[in-house]
Amino acid sequence: MRTRLTLVALAATVVAILIAVVTAYRSVSPLVIDQVDRALEDRAATVAALLDAGATPPVRADMTEQLLSPDGSVRMLTPGRDPLPVNDSDRAVARGGPGGGLTEVTVGTVTYGVLTHPRPGGGALMVGQNYTEVLRVDSEFRWRTAAITAVAVLVAALISWLAIGAVLRPLRRLHAATQRITSTRDLSTVLPDAGRDEIGDLTRDFNAMLAALRLSRAQQHRLVQDAGHELRTPLTSVRGSAELLQRAQGRLEPSDESQVLSTLVQEAKALDALVGELVELATDQYTDETPTDTALPDLAEDSAQRFRRRTGRTITLHSEDPTSLTARPRALSRCIDNLLDNALKFSPSDTDVEIRIRATELAVLDRGPGIESADRHAVFDRFYRADRTRATPGSGLGLAIVHDIVTAHGGTVFAVARPDGGAEVGFRLPR
């Protein structure tokens, strides 16, 4: 990846340099040519003025001048120089006809720019500018430009390689750390902080994901350990009852046999409920439900109706300023069912249970033994049973399920004691 990014940066640099060089060359070249042409025009005017005044023009090393007669003969004004080639256009100018202008000719190995001007009374003045120096400067400019471009490309390649390496270093550390986690399955690895750029955000997201995975693994281990502990009691009871029936082989009194069978049925029901709640906790089945607009009073009334028919208990519902929210209806119904089941189980059968809704807060109030201040947070832990409720049937998972579902919705749970006796347990969801 580092090599590919360096090549991309280098290609962009080369293209930028070439565009700049070509643009500069094409902008400067016409200016240089114009200056050379102006110099040739000025030289021709100067030589013509000196000749008209009867003076001899000074010799310039880069110039060659000659007079062209109407008959086509040539008289050199710069001794020791090779004469400039004469073409038909130059002869026409010397005879007073049209033509002339700037042309390029080659004398030996030297290129000249030649300007032909007519003379008063006939003939023409031919002035040649030696282009050797101009061509040398042009060639040197090109070579120097190429050399500077090559050096700039090498420097850009080096800087790009080092800069991209520095940019990708946190990504390489992240890659190495993830490979180590993949090979060792060690989720305790904490990825190094990579700054405040996109890679730093990615690293922090990975750390958050690892933290969630560590928490999930720890919860799974604790769930398995707690589940094993909780399953031992009903399994032991079922096994003991079954072994008793096996040894007795019909010799038990009918009343004793009925009691043993009742114990088996009760423990089997307890096992069935416990296994169902364990599966629900382990699979987190409600997270697959699509959130929709949900009205808490409607869900609460449905749950209350089910429990009224099932238990015959009085369950009242009070709603103040109900607010529609986006949530998973089946999951919230399970929360309300668990809260009602908990309240009905721990409150006397001749007392009422109340559901109170305020905006997005739902609470279930009962007249049971209440909740000690030390137990108000612990009651939502898995398999937690307060001392005063250990003799009551149940797995200790109902409120834990409520906690998990509400937390997944971004809400909070609460449990407090009522001033006049009983408990108030519920949850608050974000609007």
N, C-alpha and C positions, 0 to 999 in steps of 0.2 A: 504494500500500500504506500509506503514511504517513497519507493522508487517511482510508482505511477504518479503520485502527486507532484514529485519533483519534476518529472518529465512534462506534466501539464503546465506547471509554473514556468519551466524553462521555455516551452513552446510559446507561451503567452509573452514572455520577455523578448524572445527572438522576433516575434511578429511585431511587437511594439517598437523595438529598435529599428527593424527594417523599414517600418512605416515612417518613423521619424527621419531616418537617414535619406530615404528616397525622396520624401517630401522636401527636406532641406536642400538636397542636391538639385532637385528640379526647380526650387525657388531661387537658389543662388546662381546656378549655371546661366540663366538668361541675363542676370545682372552682370556677370563677368564678361559674357559675349558682348553685351551692350557697351561696357566700358572699353573693350578692345576696339570695337567698331568706332566709337567716339574718338579714341586715340588716333586711329587711322585717318579719320576725317580731319581731325585737327592737324595732323602731320601734313596731309595733302594741301590744306589751306595755307599752312605756313610756308611750305616749299614753293607753292605757286606765287605767294606774295613776294618772297625773296627773289624769285626769278624775274618777276615783273619789275622789281627794283634794281635789277642788274647785279644782285649779290649772289654769292655761292652758298647754297644751304649747307649747314654743318652735317657731318656724317654721323648717323646713329648706328650702333652695332646691330640693332634688331630691325633696321629698316633698309630697304633697297629702293632707289628711285631711278627712273629713266624717262626720257622724252621720246615720244613716238611721232615721227614725221608723217604727213599725209601720204607720202609715198611708201610708208611701211618701214622706213629705216629707224634704227634705235640708237639713241645717244645716252650712255650711262652717266648719271649724276653722282654715283657712288663708285669710284674706281675700285678695281680688285674684286668686284662681285660678279657673280654669274647673272646674265641678263634674265629678266622675267619673261616667260613665254607670252607671245602675242597671239591672240585669236582674232577671228573675223569681227567679233563685236568691238574689240579694241581698235581695229583698223577703221571700222565704220565711224567710231567716235573721232578718230584723228582726221577723217575726211569731212567732219562736220555733220555726220549723221547721228541717228539715235543709237543708244546702246550704253555701254559702260556699266557702272555699278560695282558692287563687291563680289569677287569671285575667289575661289580657293584653287591654287595651283601647287604643283610639287616640282621643285628644282633639285635634282639629285635625290637626297634623302630628307630634304627640308620642305616643310609645308608652309606656304605663304597665303596670307589673305591679301588680295590685290584690289586696289581701288583705281579706276581709270576716270580722269577728269579732262574734259576738252580744254584746249588753250585758245586764248584770243588770237585770231589771225590764222588758225589752223593748227593741227597737231593735237597731241594729248599728253597729259602727265600721268604716269603710272607709278603708284607708290605701293610697295609690298611690305607687309608686316610679317616678320618671322614668328611663326606660331610655336616654335620649339619650346620656349619658356612657358607659354600658356598650356601646351599639351603636357609638359612636365609637371606643372602645378596641378593640372586636372588628374594626371595619373597618380601623383603623390597623395592627393586628396582621397582618391579611391582606395589606395593601399592603406593609408593611415585609418581611413574609416573602417575598412575591413579588419585591420588589426585591433582597433579600439572595440569594434563590435565583438570580435572573438574574445578579447579580454573581459568585456562586459558580460558576455554569455557565460564564461567560466566563473566569474565572480558571482553572477546571479545563480548559477547552478550550485555553487558552494553554499551561498547564503540560504538558498531554498532548501537544500539538503539538511543544513543545520537547523533552520527554523522549523521545518516540517518535522524533523526529528524531535525537537523540543515540544512542539504541539502534540505530537502523537505519543510522547513518553507516558503521560497519564493513561492513555488508551492502552498502551502496551502493558502497563502495570495492572490495569483493570482486566485485560485479557489473561495475564499470567495468574492473577488471583482467582478468576472464575475457573480457569483450567485446574488450579489446585483444589478448589472447592469441588469441582466435578469428579476429580480423581480420588480425593480423600473423603468426600461426603462430610467434611468438617464445616458446619455452618457457623462456627464461632469466629471465622475469619472476618475481620473488619477491613474494608477496602480503604486505601489512603485517600485523603481529601485531595481533590484535583482542581481547586479554585472555583471561580464563579462563572465559568463559561459553560457551553453545552456539555462538554465532557464532565465537568464538575457536577452538573445537574444529573447526568446519567449515573455517575458514581454514587451520588446521594440516593438516587432512586434504587440502585442495586443494594445499597446498604439498608434502605427501608424494606426492600423485598426480603433480604436476608434476615432482618430482625423479625419480620412477619413469619418467615419460615421457621426461625428458631422458636418463636412463641408457639407456633402451630405444633411443632414437634414436641415441645415440652408439654403442651396441653394434651397431645395424644398419649404421651407416656403416662401422664398423670391420670388421664381418663382410663387407660388400660389397667393401671394399678388399682385405681379406685373401683373400677367395674369388677375386677377380680375379687376385691375384698367384699364388695356388696353382694356379688353372686354366690359367694361361699355360704352365706347364712340360709337363703332359701333352698339352695341345692343340698345342703346338709340336712335340712328338715325333710325335703322330699326323699332323699336317699334313706334317711332313718325310718320314715313312715313306710316306704316301700319294702325295706328289709324286714320291718316288723310284720307286715302283712305276709311276706314270703315265709318267714319262720313260723308264723301262727298257723298258716294253711287252713283257715276256717275255724280255728279253735277259739278265736276271740269272741267276747260277748257282742251281741249286735250293737249295743250302745257304744262300746269301745271301737268296734270296727267302723261304725258311722263317724265317730270322732276322728279316727285316723284318716278316713277318706275325705272328710271335710278339710282337714289340715292339708292333705295333698292338693285338693282343688284350690284352696286359698293360696298356697305357695306357688302353684302352677300359674294362677292368675297374676300373682306378684311378679313371677319370673317373666311372664309374657309382657306385662306393662314395662318392666325394667328393660328388657331387651328392646322393645319398641322405642323407648326414650333414648337408649344408647345408640341405636341405629340413627335416630333423628339427629342426635348431637354429632355423631361421627360423619354423617353424609351431608349435613348442612343443606337439606333438601329445599328449603324455602328460598335460597339465593337464586334458584333458577326461575323463580316467578317474576313476571314482568311488572314493574311498578306502574300503578295507575292512580287516577284521582280517587281518593278514599275518604269516606265520612266515618269518623269514629263512632258517632251515636248509632249509626245503622249496624255496624259490626257488633257493638256492645249489646244492642237489643236482640240481635240474632243469637248471640251467646247466652244471654239471660233467658230467652225463651227455651233454649235447649235444656238448660239446667233446671228451669222451673218444672218442665215436663218430667225430667229424669228424677229429681229429688223431691218435688213438691214444696220446696222452700220458697220463701218470699224474697224476691230480688228486685230492688227498685233502681231506677235509672234517673239521674239528674244531669242535665246538660246545660252549660252556660257558655255562650259565645262560641259555639262549635265552629271550627275552621277546617276547610277541606285541605287535605295534604296529599302528596304523592308518596305512595307506599305500596307494599305487597299485601293485599287484603288477606289471603289465607294465612300468611305468617302472623299478621296482627290478630287475626281471629284465634290462632293458637295461643298467643300471649294472653288474650282476655280469658280464654278457656282455662288456662293454667292458673291465672290469678283467681278466678271464681272457684275452681276446684280446690285451691289452697285455702281460700277463705271459708268455704263450706265445710271442709274437712276439720279445720281447727276451731270452729265456732259452734256453740251449742245449737242443737237442732231447732230450738224454739226462738231463735233470734233471726233478725233480718240481715241480709247482706246488701250493701249499697254500692252502686257504680256511679262515680262522679266524674264528669268530663268538663274540663275548662280549656277552651281553645284546643291545643294539641296535647293536653295532659289528661291521662286517664288514671284513676285510682279506684281500687276496690277496698271497701271498708267493712270490717267484721267486728264481732264482739267476742273474739277468742281470747286466749291468754296474753296476747300482745307480743311485742318483740323487745327484748332487752337492747339497750344502747350498744352493747358490745357485739350484738349479733346483726345489726342493721345492714352492714356491708357483707357479712359472711353468708347471709341467707341466700345470696345469689350464686354462691360457689357450688360446684358440682358435689353431690352426695352430702352436703352439709346438713346436719340435723341438730337443732338446739336441744339442750338437755331436757327441757320441759316437753318436747315433742317427740322424743325418741320412741315412745311407746305407740305413737300414731302410725298407721300404715302409710307407706309411701317410699319412694326411692331417693328423694332429695334432689331430683333433677328438674322438677317443674319450673322453679324460679331460675335455674341455670339456663334453661331453654329461653325463657323470657329475656334474660340478660343478653344472650347471644343474638337473638333476633333484633332487639331494640338497638344494640350496639351496631349491628350491621346497617341499620337505618340512620345511624348518626345521632341516636338519642341517648338518654340516660335513664336509669332505673332508681327507685327510691323505696325505702321501707321505714316507716316511723310508727311509734305507738300513739294511739288515740288518747287524749287527755282523760276521757271518761271510761277507758277500758277498751281493749281490742287493738287491732292493727290497721294501718293504711299502707297498702303496697300498690305500686303502679309504675308508670313510665312517662317520660316527656319526650316528644318527638320535635324535630325542627320544623318550622313553618314551611 
